Amino acid sequence: MSEDSDLLYNLEDRPPLNRTLAYAVQWLGFTLANSAVLPIVVGSALGLDQAGIAGLAQRTFFFQALASLLQVCFGHRLPIIEGPSGMWWGIFITLAAMAPGLGKPLSLLRTDLEFGVMAAGLILVLVGATGLIGKTLKLFTPAVTGSVLVLLGLQLSGAFVKGMFGIGSSGGSIDLKSAIVSLIVVAMVVVINLKARGFFKSIAILIGIAAGWVIAVLAGVPSGEFITQDAVVAFPKIFAWGTPTFDPGIVFVSVLTGLLVLSNLVASILAMERVLKIELPQKSYNRGVIFTGMADVLAGLGATVGFVPYSAGAGMVSLTRVAARLPFIIFAIALIILGLLPQVGAFLASIPEPVGYSVLLASFCQMLGFGLKDYTRLEFNARDYFVVGLPILFGTGVMNLPGGSFGGIPVFAQYILGNGFIAGMLLCMLLEHVLLPKKYFS
């Protein structure tokens, strides 16, 4: 037991077996709460059928567990979960919404994304191996990261609300039962987050999913069909969406996203340093970047969403006062085993869509809050008004343009100008570093 900090167990400590297993179950519950819904929402946006969504859930668990195990053993060596990135699945959903206007079948978009995520991963491996993380992160100032998170929230809010209200991609009217169930789930997650204490607060999303699922069934809201799997154990399929295909626009957006989530990696390590009351050397950060890049390569191989270290992991350690690696390693191995069981993915794939969208809307409030908090680090002088205001207004305006508005320009440019999130982010970076650099207006 640790004597030099407020923790019950530090990194190298080995708790008794019964406690080790209990702490591993805590990590598992926390991870399921943060990862279970994403395959439903992303799979639906990408046009996958029920079996495809079940496979996506299985692969997500397997490859995120493998990535987490590699990080804690060989990367930054901290108990931080590598999980599906909100930024990445936001890009997946956004590109899926753009695909019809670009004349791109969703089946082709999926294989483009496999290649794009792997390309982003290789770039991150290069950044980590060359020690360029410091210079790369200078591009993502508080003005840029704040605008990115706000724009992402605005971009996805429409998809969230449609899913909550039971409105399909082809349109239609609001389904009253879905809307009522969704509002109950959102209220439940918010109340648990604000009022609960200890471990229950950390699994508010998992509680919301479970309770919302029961309420949805009782209310008659349709759930996904439960697909019976013949095999009890099966290895996740490599390139499940098909042979990767190259699209320069997808690669550009993917690499940009991969670099952007580096800020999550640094934030996660810094937060864990504060909890552990230690200071890690630069090489730990470099190793973390390398293995986050490898995690994205695994995500591409596994046809799933790109991964990122969860900064909430530090909150989990602070909450439980347990930082020992051993329970985390056991949890990762247990999650790998779950990823080998097709029935687990099939079960999670049957979560009603309104429930999935509801918990994502509630959880995304935190990401939007992080963006607003980044803004508080700005002076907000006349220059900052333009650096922040122009990208937000322009990006939001692009989001509200009719589909096909950019049909007359090259496809590569459509991925940038036709995507309010990407267009706003690039405009913010251009204003921040090139057109209105701070050194000339301070």
Secondary structure, DSSP 4 states (H G I P E B T S, - for coil): --SSSS-SB-TT----HHHHHHHHHHHHHHHHHHHSSHHHHHHHHTT--HHHHHHHHHHHHHHHHHHHHHHHHHSS-S---EEE-HHHHHHHHHHHHHHHHHT--HHHHHHHHHHHHHHHHHHHHHHHHHT-HHHHHTTS-HHHHHHHHHHHHHHHHHHHHHHHTT-BTTB----HHHHHHHHHHHHHHHHHHHH--THHHHTHHHHHHHHHHHHHHHHTPPPPPPPPPS-SS-PPPTTTT-S----HHHHHHHHHHHHHTHHHHHHHHHHHHHHHT----HHHHHHHHHHHHHHHHHHHHTTSPPEEE-THHHHHHHHHTB--HHHHHHHHHHHHHHTT-HHHHHHHTTS-HHHHHHHHHHHHHHHHHHHHHHHTTS---HHHHHHHHHHHHHHHHHHTSPTTTTTTS-HHHHHHHT-HHHHHHHHHHHIIIIIS-GGGT-
